[in-house]
Amino acid sequence: MTTPESIRKGIEGGLDCKHIEVAGDGQHFEAVIVSAAFAGKSRVQRHQLVYAVLGERMREEIHALSMRTLTPEEWGG
């Protein structure tokens, strides 16, 4: 079973995060992800970065992932 912790570790493994929170019930998950990698990118481009990091897990393990993707400046401001 996919856990919020395993998703958090997967995202952190491929994206330099200043802050990350993941919650969910095993199929539906919500995440707040703060990374400088999001600077200058649209919301769609930010989500694509996260999807790319999670790769096949998005098709096979994770039914739904709702995300708030912020730069450190947006998060702190």
PDB file of N, CA, C and O in Angstrom, chain B, residues numbered from 101:
ATOM      1  N   MET B 101       0.841  -1.194   0.000  1.00  0.00           N
ATOM      2  CA  MET B 101       0.000   0.000   0.000  1.00  0.00           C
ATOM      3  C   MET B 101       0.880   1.248   0.000  1.00  0.00           C
ATOM      4  O   MET B 101       1.866   1.329   0.733  1.00  0.00           O
ATOM      5  N   THR B 102       0.518   2.187  -0.808  1.00  0.00           N
ATOM      6  CA  THR B 102       1.250   3.446  -0.874  1.00  0.00           C
ATOM      7  C   THR B 102       0.899   4.299   0.339  1.00  0.00           C
ATOM      8  O   THR B 102      -0.270   4.427   0.704  1.00  0.00           O
ATOM      9  N   THR B 103       1.914   4.875   0.954  1.00  0.00           N
ATOM     10  CA  THR B 103       1.710   5.713   2.140  1.00  0.00           C
ATOM     11  C   THR B 103       2.136   7.150   1.850  1.00  0.00           C
ATOM     12  O   THR B 103       2.928   7.394   0.939  1.00  0.00           O
ATOM     13  N   PRO B 104       1.615   8.095   2.618  1.00  0.00           N
ATOM     14  CA  PRO B 104       2.081   9.473   2.463  1.00  0.00           C
ATOM     15  C   PRO B 104       3.595   9.583   2.615  1.00  0.00           C
ATOM     16  O   PRO B 104       4.244  10.349   1.902  1.00  0.00           O
ATOM     17  N   GLU B 105       4.151   8.816   3.546  1.00  0.00           N
ATOM     18  CA  GLU B 105       5.602   8.846   3.781  1.00  0.00           C
ATOM     19  C   GLU B 105       6.375   8.379   2.548  1.00  0.00           C
ATOM     20  O   GLU B 105       7.401   8.968   2.207  1.00  0.00           O
ATOM     21  N   SER B 106       5.897   7.327   1.876  1.00  0.00           N
ATOM     22  CA  SER B 106       6.612   6.831   0.692  1.00  0.00           C
ATOM     23  C   SER B 106       6.541   7.836  -0.458  1.00  0.00           C
ATOM     24  O   SER B 106       7.488   7.956  -1.236  1.00  0.00           O
ATOM     25  N   ILE B 107       5.434   8.551  -0.567  1.00  0.00           N
ATOM     26  CA  ILE B 107       5.320   9.587  -1.595  1.00  0.00           C
ATOM     27  C   ILE B 107       6.256  10.742  -1.268  1.00  0.00           C
ATOM     28  O   ILE B 107       6.949  11.259  -2.145  1.00  0.00           O
ATOM     29  N   ARG B 108       6.272  11.144   0.007  1.00  0.00           N
ATOM     30  CA  ARG B 108       7.162  12.233   0.429  1.00  0.00           C
ATOM     31  C   ARG B 108       8.612  11.884   0.099  1.00  0.00           C
ATOM     32  O   ARG B 108       9.334  12.702  -0.471  1.00  0.00           O
ATOM     33  N   LYS B 109       9.034  10.677   0.453  1.00  0.00           N
ATOM     34  CA  LYS B 109      10.405  10.253   0.179  1.00  0.00           C
ATOM     35  C   LYS B 109      10.681  10.212  -1.322  1.00  0.00           C
ATOM     36  O   LYS B 109      11.774  10.570  -1.760  1.00  0.00           O
ATOM     37  N   GLY B 110       9.705   9.780  -2.109  1.00  0.00           N
ATOM     38  CA  GLY B 110       9.874   9.738  -3.562  1.00  0.00           C
ATOM     39  C   GLY B 110      10.072  11.117  -4.158  1.00  0.00           C
ATOM     40  O   GLY B 110      10.910  11.312  -5.039  1.00  0.00           O
ATOM     41  N   ILE B 111       9.294  12.072  -3.673  1.00  0.00           N
ATOM     42  CA  ILE B 111       9.427  13.446  -4.172  1.00  0.00           C
ATOM     43  C   ILE B 111      10.762  14.037  -3.737  1.00  0.00           C
ATOM     44  O   ILE B 111      11.465  14.652  -4.540  1.00  0.00           O
ATOM     45  N   GLU B 112      11.110  13.852  -2.469  1.00  0.00           N
ATOM     46  CA  GLU B 112      12.387  14.377  -1.965  1.00  0.00           C
ATOM     47  C   GLU B 112      13.583  13.746  -2.663  1.00  0.00           C
ATOM     48  O   GLU B 112      14.634  14.375  -2.787  1.00  0.00           O
ATOM     49  N   GLY B 113      13.430  12.513  -3.118  1.00  0.00           N
ATOM     50  CA  GLY B 113      14.524  11.834  -3.799  1.00  0.00           C
ATOM     51  C   GLY B 113      14.861  12.423  -5.161  1.00  0.00           C
ATOM     52  O   GLY B 113      15.967  12.224  -5.664  1.00  0.00           O
ATOM     53  N   GLY B 114      13.923  13.146  -5.762  1.00  0.00           N
ATOM     54  CA  GLY B 114      14.171  13.686  -7.085  1.00  0.00           C
ATOM     55  C   GLY B 114      14.026  15.189  -7.203  1.00  0.00           C
ATOM     56  O   GLY B 114      14.252  15.758  -8.271  1.00  0.00           O
ATOM     57  N   LEU B 115      13.648  15.835  -6.108  1.00  0.00           N
ATOM     58  CA  LEU B 115      13.414  17.277  -6.146  1.00  0.00           C
ATOM     59  C   LEU B 115      13.926  17.877  -4.844  1.00  0.00           C
ATOM     60  O   LEU B 115      13.580  17.404  -3.762  1.00  0.00           O
ATOM     61  N   ASP B 116      14.745  18.912  -4.945  1.00  0.00           N
ATOM     62  CA  ASP B 116      15.276  19.570  -3.760  1.00  0.00           C
ATOM     63  C   ASP B 116      14.156  20.387  -3.112  1.00  0.00           C
ATOM     64  O   ASP B 116      13.760  21.430  -3.632  1.00  0.00           O
ATOM     65  N   CYS B 117      13.655  19.912  -1.987  1.00  0.00           N
ATOM     66  CA  CYS B 117      12.515  20.552  -1.327  1.00  0.00           C
ATOM     67  C   CYS B 117      12.943  21.266  -0.053  1.00  0.00           C
ATOM     68  O   CYS B 117      13.721  20.740   0.743  1.00  0.00           O
ATOM     69  N   LYS B 118      12.427  22.458   0.120  1.00  0.00           N
ATOM     70  CA  LYS B 118      12.650  23.196   1.372  1.00  0.00           C
ATOM     71  C   LYS B 118      11.648  22.726   2.423  1.00  0.00           C
ATOM     72  O   LYS B 118      11.943  22.724   3.618  1.00  0.00           O
ATOM     73  N   HIS B 119      10.467  22.331   1.968  1.00  0.00           N
ATOM     74  CA  HIS B 119       9.408  21.861   2.864  1.00  0.00           C
ATOM     75  C   HIS B 119       8.492  20.941   2.063  1.00  0.00           C
ATOM     76  O   HIS B 119       8.245  21.181   0.882  1.00  0.00           O
ATOM     77  N   ILE B 120       7.994  19.895   2.703  1.00  0.00           N
ATOM     78  CA  ILE B 120       7.040  19.011   2.047  1.00  0.00           C
ATOM     79  C   ILE B 120       6.138  18.366   3.090  1.00  0.00           C
ATOM     80  O   ILE B 120       6.601  17.901   4.131  1.00  0.00           O
ATOM     81  N   GLU B 121       4.861  18.347   2.795  1.00  0.00           N
ATOM     82  CA  GLU B 121       3.866  17.666   3.623  1.00  0.00           C
ATOM     83  C   GLU B 121       3.024  16.803   2.690  1.00  0.00           C
ATOM     84  O   GLU B 121       2.606  17.266   1.628  1.00  0.00           O
ATOM     85  N   VAL B 122       2.775  15.564   3.072  1.00  0.00           N
ATOM     86  CA  VAL B 122       1.904  14.694   2.284  1.00  0.00           C
ATOM     87  C   VAL B 122       0.944  14.004   3.244  1.00  0.00           C
ATOM     88  O   VAL B 122       1.357  13.472   4.274  1.00  0.00           O
ATOM     89  N   ALA B 123      -0.332  14.018   2.900  1.00  0.00           N
ATOM     90  CA  ALA B 123      -1.361  13.328   3.678  1.00  0.00           C
ATOM     91  C   ALA B 123      -2.221  12.531   2.710  1.00  0.00           C
ATOM     92  O   ALA B 123      -2.326  12.878   1.533  1.00  0.00           O
ATOM     93  N   GLY B 124      -2.833  11.467   3.205  1.00  0.00           N
ATOM     94  CA  GLY B 124      -3.716  10.706   2.336  1.00  0.00           C
ATOM     95  C   GLY B 124      -4.176   9.416   2.957  1.00  0.00           C
ATOM     96  O   GLY B 124      -3.795   9.061   4.072  1.00  0.00           O
ATOM     97  N   ASP B 125      -5.023   8.709   2.191  1.00  0.00           N
ATOM     98  CA  ASP B 125      -5.680   7.506   2.697  1.00  0.00           C
ATOM     99  C   ASP B 125      -5.241   6.217   2.001  1.00  0.00           C
ATOM    100  O   ASP B 125      -5.871   5.175   2.184  1.00  0.00           O
ATOM    101  N   GLY B 126      -4.183   6.273   1.214  1.00  0.00           N
ATOM    102  CA  GLY B 126      -3.728   5.088   0.500  1.00  0.00           C
ATOM    103  C   GLY B 126      -4.026   5.130  -0.985  1.00  0.00           C
ATOM    104  O   GLY B 126      -3.375   4.435  -1.765  1.00  0.00           O
ATOM    105  N   GLN B 127      -4.996   5.931  -1.391  1.00  0.00           N
ATOM    106  CA  GLN B 127      -5.307   6.111  -2.810  1.00  0.00           C
ATOM    107  C   GLN B 127      -5.330   7.581  -3.204  1.00  0.00           C
ATOM    108  O   GLN B 127      -4.825   7.949  -4.265  1.00  0.00           O
ATOM    109  N   HIS B 128      -5.911   8.418  -2.359  1.00  0.00           N
ATOM    110  CA  HIS B 128      -6.019   9.851  -2.620  1.00  0.00           C
ATOM    111  C   HIS B 128      -5.077  10.582  -1.676  1.00  0.00           C
ATOM    112  O   HIS B 128      -5.089  10.365  -0.464  1.00  0.00           O
ATOM    113  N   PHE B 129      -4.258  11.455  -2.260  1.00  0.00           N
ATOM    114  CA  PHE B 129      -3.240  12.144  -1.468  1.00  0.00           C
ATOM    115  C   PHE B 129      -3.272  13.646  -1.739  1.00  0.00           C
ATOM    116  O   PHE B 129      -3.685  14.099  -2.807  1.00  0.00           O
ATOM    117  N   GLU B 130      -2.823  14.402  -0.736  1.00  0.00           N
ATOM    118  CA  GLU B 130      -2.662  15.853  -0.854  1.00  0.00           C
ATOM    119  C   GLU B 130      -1.244  16.179  -0.437  1.00  0.00           C
ATOM    120  O   GLU B 130      -0.721  15.612   0.523  1.00  0.00           O
ATOM    121  N   ALA B 131      -0.617  17.105  -1.171  1.00  0.00           N
ATOM    122  CA  ALA B 131       0.757  17.478  -0.854  1.00  0.00           C
ATOM    123  C   ALA B 131       0.947  18.983  -0.936  1.00  0.00           C
ATOM    124  O   ALA B 131       0.365  19.657  -1.786  1.00  0.00           O
ATOM    125  N   VAL B 132       1.770  19.492  -0.039  1.00  0.00           N
ATOM    126  CA  VAL B 132       2.282  20.863  -0.111  1.00  0.00           C
ATOM    127  C   VAL B 132       3.777  20.698  -0.330  1.00  0.00           C
ATOM    128  O   VAL B 132       4.475  20.106   0.492  1.00  0.00           O
ATOM    129  N   ILE B 133       4.260  21.229  -1.453  1.00  0.00           N
ATOM    130  CA  ILE B 133       5.660  21.052  -1.826  1.00  0.00           C
ATOM    131  C   ILE B 133       6.272  22.429  -2.059  1.00  0.00           C
ATOM    132  O   ILE B 133       5.765  23.215  -2.859  1.00  0.00           O
ATOM    133  N   VAL B 134       7.361  22.712  -1.356  1.00  0.00           N
ATOM    134  CA  VAL B 134       8.053  23.994  -1.486  1.00  0.00           C
ATOM    135  C   VAL B 134       9.446  23.714  -2.035  1.00  0.00           C
ATOM    136  O   VAL B 134      10.241  23.009  -1.413  1.00  0.00           O
ATOM    137  N   SER B 135       9.734  24.278  -3.216  1.00  0.00           N
ATOM    138  CA  SER B 135      11.030  24.046  -3.852  1.00  0.00           C
ATOM    139  C   SER B 135      11.424  25.252  -4.706  1.00  0.00           C
ATOM    140  O   SER B 135      10.588  25.860  -5.374  1.00  0.00           O
ATOM    141  N   ALA B 136      12.702  25.580  -4.668  1.00  0.00           N
ATOM    142  CA  ALA B 136      13.226  26.642  -5.531  1.00  0.00           C
ATOM    143  C   ALA B 136      13.139  26.243  -6.999  1.00  0.00           C
ATOM    144  O   ALA B 136      13.161  27.108  -7.875  1.00  0.00           O
ATOM    145  N   ALA B 137      13.040  24.954  -7.278  1.00  0.00           N
ATOM    146  CA  ALA B 137      12.931  24.470  -8.660  1.00  0.00           C
ATOM    147  C   ALA B 137      11.656  24.970  -9.346  1.00  0.00           C
ATOM    148  O   ALA B 137      11.560  24.931 -10.573  1.00  0.00           O
ATOM    149  N   PHE B 138      10.684  25.437  -8.569  1.00  0.00           N
ATOM    150  CA  PHE B 138       9.423  25.918  -9.129  1.00  0.00           C
ATOM    151  C   PHE B 138       9.499  27.373  -9.607  1.00  0.00           C
ATOM    152  O   PHE B 138       8.579  27.848 -10.273  1.00  0.00           O
ATOM    153  N   ALA B 139      10.563  28.075  -9.281  1.00  0.00           N
ATOM    154  CA  ALA B 139      10.690  29.487  -9.645  1.00  0.00           C
ATOM    155  C   ALA B 139      10.571  29.684 -11.157  1.00  0.00           C
ATOM    156  O   ALA B 139      11.222  28.990 -11.937  1.00  0.00           O
ATOM    157  N   GLY B 140       9.744  30.627 -11.550  1.00  0.00           N
ATOM    158  CA  GLY B 140       9.582  30.956 -12.963  1.00  0.00           C
ATOM    159  C   GLY B 140       8.737  29.975 -13.753  1.00  0.00           C
ATOM    160  O   GLY B 140       8.639  30.088 -14.975  1.00  0.00           O
ATOM    161  N   LYS B 141       8.120  29.007 -13.069  1.00  0.00           N
ATOM    162  CA  LYS B 141       7.328  27.997 -13.764  1.00  0.00           C
ATOM    163  C   LYS B 141       5.840  28.184 -13.461  1.00  0.00           C
ATOM    164  O   LYS B 141       5.466  28.636 -12.379  1.00  0.00           O
ATOM    165  N   SER B 142       5.008  27.830 -14.427  1.00  0.00           N
ATOM    166  CA  SER B 142       3.562  27.885 -14.220  1.00  0.00           C
ATOM    167  C   SER B 142       3.137  26.751 -13.288  1.00  0.00           C
ATOM    168  O   SER B 142       3.926  25.854 -12.992  1.00  0.00           O
ATOM    169  N   ARG B 143       1.904  26.798 -12.836  1.00  0.00           N
ATOM    170  CA  ARG B 143       1.406  25.726 -11.967  1.00  0.00           C
ATOM    171  C   ARG B 143       1.454  24.384 -12.686  1.00  0.00           C
ATOM    172  O   ARG B 143       1.815  23.374 -12.082  1.00  0.00           O
ATOM    173  N   VAL B 144       1.097  24.359 -13.961  1.00  0.00           N
ATOM    174  CA  VAL B 144       1.145  23.113 -14.731  1.00  0.00           C
ATOM    175  C   VAL B 144       2.574  22.596 -14.826  1.00  0.00           C
ATOM    176  O   VAL B 144       2.802  21.399 -14.649  1.00  0.00           O
ATOM    177  N   GLN B 145       3.536  23.462 -15.099  1.00  0.00           N
ATOM    178  CA  GLN B 145       4.936  23.042 -15.190  1.00  0.00           C
ATOM    179  C   GLN B 145       5.448  22.526 -13.848  1.00  0.00           C
ATOM    180  O   GLN B 145       6.234  21.580 -13.810  1.00  0.00           O
ATOM    181  N   ARG B 146       5.014  23.132 -12.759  1.00  0.00           N
ATOM    182  CA  ARG B 146       5.413  22.679 -11.424  1.00  0.00           C
ATOM    183  C   ARG B 146       4.884  21.266 -11.167  1.00  0.00           C
ATOM    184  O   ARG B 146       5.608  20.399 -10.677  1.00  0.00           O
ATOM    185  N   HIS B 147       3.624  21.053 -11.502  1.00  0.00           N
ATOM    186  CA  HIS B 147       3.026  19.726 -11.305  1.00  0.00           C
ATOM    187  C   HIS B 147       3.715  18.691 -12.195  1.00  0.00           C
ATOM    188  O   HIS B 147       3.914  17.548 -11.782  1.00  0.00           O
ATOM    189  N   GLN B 148       4.073  19.086 -13.401  1.00  0.00           N
ATOM    190  CA  GLN B 148       4.777  18.166 -14.306  1.00  0.00           C
ATOM    191  C   GLN B 148       6.119  17.742 -13.721  1.00  0.00           C
ATOM    192  O   GLN B 148       6.532  16.593 -13.882  1.00  0.00           O
ATOM    193  N   LEU B 149       6.804  18.663 -13.043  1.00  0.00           N
ATOM    194  CA  LEU B 149       8.074  18.312 -12.380  1.00  0.00           C
ATOM    195  C   LEU B 149       7.851  17.228 -11.329  1.00  0.00           C
ATOM    196  O   LEU B 149       8.618  16.268 -11.245  1.00  0.00           O
ATOM    197  N   VAL B 150       6.808  17.384 -10.538  1.00  0.00           N
ATOM    198  CA  VAL B 150       6.518  16.400  -9.491  1.00  0.00           C
ATOM    199  C   VAL B 150       6.116  15.061 -10.120  1.00  0.00           C
ATOM    200  O   VAL B 150       6.577  14.005  -9.687  1.00  0.00           O
ATOM    201  N   TYR B 151       5.259  15.110 -11.141  1.00  0.00           N
ATOM    202  CA  TYR B 151       4.854  13.870 -11.823  1.00  0.00           C
ATOM    203  C   TYR B 151       6.068  13.147 -12.402  1.00  0.00           C
ATOM    204  O   TYR B 151       6.151  11.921 -12.332  1.00  0.00           O
ATOM    205  N   ALA B 152       6.999  13.893 -12.969  1.00  0.00           N
ATOM    206  CA  ALA B 152       8.193  13.286 -13.559  1.00  0.00           C
ATOM    207  C   ALA B 152       9.031  12.590 -12.480  1.00  0.00           C
ATOM    208  O   ALA B 152       9.579  11.514 -12.716  1.00  0.00           O
ATOM    209  N   VAL B 153       9.127  13.203 -11.307  1.00  0.00           N
ATOM    210  CA  VAL B 153       9.887  12.609 -10.212  1.00  0.00           C
ATOM    211  C   VAL B 153       9.226  11.303  -9.748  1.00  0.00           C
ATOM    212  O   VAL B 153       9.915  10.328  -9.447  1.00  0.00           O
ATOM    213  N   LEU B 154       7.901  11.291  -9.694  1.00  0.00           N
ATOM    214  CA  LEU B 154       7.185  10.096  -9.233  1.00  0.00           C
ATOM    215  C   LEU B 154       7.076   9.026 -10.318  1.00  0.00           C
ATOM    216  O   LEU B 154       6.873   7.850 -10.014  1.00  0.00           O
ATOM    217  N   GLY B 155       7.209   9.426 -11.569  1.00  0.00           N
ATOM    218  CA  GLY B 155       7.255   8.482 -12.688  1.00  0.00           C
ATOM    219  C   GLY B 155       6.099   7.502 -12.734  1.00  0.00           C
ATOM    220  O   GLY B 155       4.935   7.894 -12.651  1.00  0.00           O
ATOM    221  N   GLU B 156       6.425   6.234 -12.865  1.00  0.00           N
ATOM    222  CA  GLU B 156       5.424   5.166 -13.009  1.00  0.00           C
ATOM    223  C   GLU B 156       4.493   5.060 -11.808  1.00  0.00           C
ATOM    224  O   GLU B 156       3.376   4.557 -11.928  1.00  0.00           O
ATOM    225  N   ARG B 157       4.941   5.525 -10.671  1.00  0.00           N
ATOM    226  CA  ARG B 157       4.084   5.456  -9.475  1.00  0.00           C
ATOM    227  C   ARG B 157       2.777   6.203  -9.687  1.00  0.00           C
ATOM    228  O   ARG B 157       1.749   5.826  -9.123  1.00  0.00           O
ATOM    229  N   MET B 158       2.804   7.274 -10.505  1.00  0.00           N
ATOM    230  CA  MET B 158       1.582   8.029 -10.772  1.00  0.00           C
ATOM    231  C   MET B 158       0.578   7.187 -11.551  1.00  0.00           C
ATOM    232  O   MET B 158      -0.627   7.390 -11.405  1.00  0.00           O
ATOM    233  N   ARG B 159       1.029   6.270 -12.355  1.00  0.00           N
ATOM    234  CA  ARG B 159       0.123   5.428 -13.130  1.00  0.00           C
ATOM    235  C   ARG B 159      -0.291   4.168 -12.367  1.00  0.00           C
ATOM    236  O   ARG B 159      -1.412   3.681 -12.512  1.00  0.00           O
ATOM    237  N   GLU B 160       0.623   3.654 -11.562  1.00  0.00           N
ATOM    238  CA  GLU B 160       0.409   2.336 -10.971  1.00  0.00           C
ATOM    239  C   GLU B 160      -0.042   2.354  -9.508  1.00  0.00           C
ATOM    240  O   GLU B 160      -0.853   1.518  -9.108  1.00  0.00           O
ATOM    241  N   GLU B 161       0.460   3.277  -8.715  1.00  0.00           N
ATOM    242  CA  GLU B 161       0.211   3.233  -7.274  1.00  0.00           C
ATOM    243  C   GLU B 161      -0.678   4.352  -6.755  1.00  0.00           C
ATOM    244  O   GLU B 161      -1.474   4.145  -5.839  1.00  0.00           O
ATOM    245  N   ILE B 162      -0.542   5.536  -7.338  1.00  0.00           N
ATOM    246  CA  ILE B 162      -1.210   6.716  -6.795  1.00  0.00           C
ATOM    247  C   ILE B 162      -2.437   7.033  -7.638  1.00  0.00           C
ATOM    248  O   ILE B 162      -2.324   7.386  -8.812  1.00  0.00           O
ATOM    249  N   HIS B 163      -3.607   6.902  -7.027  1.00  0.00           N
ATOM    250  CA  HIS B 163      -4.848   7.146  -7.763  1.00  0.00           C
ATOM    251  C   HIS B 163      -5.056   8.642  -8.002  1.00  0.00           C
ATOM    252  O   HIS B 163      -5.445   9.046  -9.098  1.00  0.00           O
ATOM    253  N   ALA B 164      -4.799   9.463  -6.983  1.00  0.00           N
ATOM    254  CA  ALA B 164      -4.993  10.908  -7.116  1.00  0.00           C
ATOM    255  C   ALA B 164      -4.026  11.640  -6.195  1.00  0.00           C
ATOM    256  O   ALA B 164      -3.820  11.250  -5.045  1.00  0.00           O
ATOM    257  N   LEU B 165      -3.438  12.709  -6.724  1.00  0.00           N
ATOM    258  CA  LEU B 165      -2.522  13.532  -5.944  1.00  0.00           C
ATOM    259  C   LEU B 165      -2.855  14.999  -6.196  1.00  0.00           C
ATOM    260  O   LEU B 165      -2.652  15.519  -7.293  1.00  0.00           O
ATOM    261  N   SER B 166      -3.365  15.646  -5.168  1.00  0.00           N
ATOM    262  CA  SER B 166      -3.659  17.076  -5.213  1.00  0.00           C
ATOM    263  C   SER B 166      -2.440  17.800  -4.647  1.00  0.00           C
ATOM    264  O   SER B 166      -1.932  17.432  -3.588  1.00  0.00           O
ATOM    265  N   MET B 167      -1.971  18.834  -5.354  1.00  0.00           N
ATOM    266  CA  MET B 167      -0.737  19.497  -4.925  1.00  0.00           C
ATOM    267  C   MET B 167      -0.884  21.004  -4.822  1.00  0.00           C
ATOM    268  O   MET B 167      -1.582  21.638  -5.614  1.00  0.00           O
ATOM    269  N   ARG B 168      -0.206  21.562  -3.823  1.00  0.00           N
ATOM    270  CA  ARG B 168       0.098  22.993  -3.769  1.00  0.00           C
ATOM    271  C   ARG B 168       1.599  23.066  -3.954  1.00  0.00           C
ATOM    272  O   ARG B 168       2.349  22.554  -3.124  1.00  0.00           O
ATOM    273  N   THR B 169       2.043  23.686  -5.016  1.00  0.00           N
ATOM    274  CA  THR B 169       3.472  23.781  -5.319  1.00  0.00           C
ATOM    275  C   THR B 169       3.885  25.248  -5.215  1.00  0.00           C
ATOM    276  O   THR B 169       3.365  26.104  -5.930  1.00  0.00           O
ATOM    277  N   LEU B 170       4.818  25.519  -4.322  1.00  0.00           N
ATOM    278  CA  LEU B 170       5.215  26.889  -4.017  1.00  0.00           C
ATOM    279  C   LEU B 170       6.727  27.042  -4.046  1.00  0.00           C
ATOM    280  O   LEU B 170       7.465  26.097  -3.767  1.00  0.00           O
ATOM    281  N   THR B 171       7.182  28.245  -4.389  1.00  0.00           N
ATOM    282  CA  THR B 171       8.595  28.568  -4.224  1.00  0.00           C
ATOM    283  C   THR B 171       8.806  28.924  -2.753  1.00  0.00           C
ATOM    284  O   THR B 171       7.838  29.210  -2.048  1.00  0.00           O
ATOM    285  N   PRO B 172      10.042  28.914  -2.281  1.00  0.00           N
ATOM    286  CA  PRO B 172      10.272  29.325  -0.882  1.00  0.00           C
ATOM    287  C   PRO B 172       9.743  30.741  -0.590  1.00  0.00           C
ATOM    288  O   PRO B 172       9.253  31.010   0.507  1.00  0.00           O
ATOM    289  N   GLU B 173       9.846  31.628  -1.567  1.00  0.00           N
ATOM    290  CA  GLU B 173       9.348  33.004  -1.382  1.00  0.00           C
ATOM    291  C   GLU B 173       7.829  33.027  -1.253  1.00  0.00           C
ATOM    292  O   GLU B 173       7.289  33.753  -0.418  1.00  0.00           O
ATOM    293  N   GLU B 174       7.145  32.245  -2.064  1.00  0.00           N
ATOM    294  CA  GLU B 174       5.674  32.184  -1.986  1.00  0.00           C
ATOM    295  C   GLU B 174       5.230  31.551  -0.667  1.00  0.00           C
ATOM    296  O   GLU B 174       4.226  31.964  -0.087  1.00  0.00           O
ATOM    297  N   TRP B 175       5.961  30.570  -0.202  1.00  0.00           N
ATOM    298  CA  TRP B 175       5.614  29.859   1.017  1.00  0.00           C
ATOM    299  C   TRP B 175       5.835  30.747   2.242  1.00  0.00           C
ATOM    300  O   TRP B 175       5.022  30.766   3.166  1.00  0.00           O
ATOM    301  N   GLY B 176       6.935  31.471   2.231  1.00  0.00           N
ATOM    302  CA  GLY B 176       7.273  32.318   3.376  1.00  0.00           C
ATOM    303  C   GLY B 176       6.550  33.646   3.390  1.00  0.00           C
ATOM    304  O   GLY B 176       6.468  34.314   4.420  1.00  0.00           O
ATOM    305  N   GLY B 177       6.020  34.026   2.226  1.00  0.00           N
ATOM    306  CA  GLY B 177       5.397  35.338   2.121  1.00  0.00           C
ATOM    307  C   GLY B 177       3.963  35.277   2.405  1.00  0.00           C
ATOM    308  O   GLY B 177       3.282  36.301   2.361  1.00  0.00           O
TER     309      GLY B 177
END
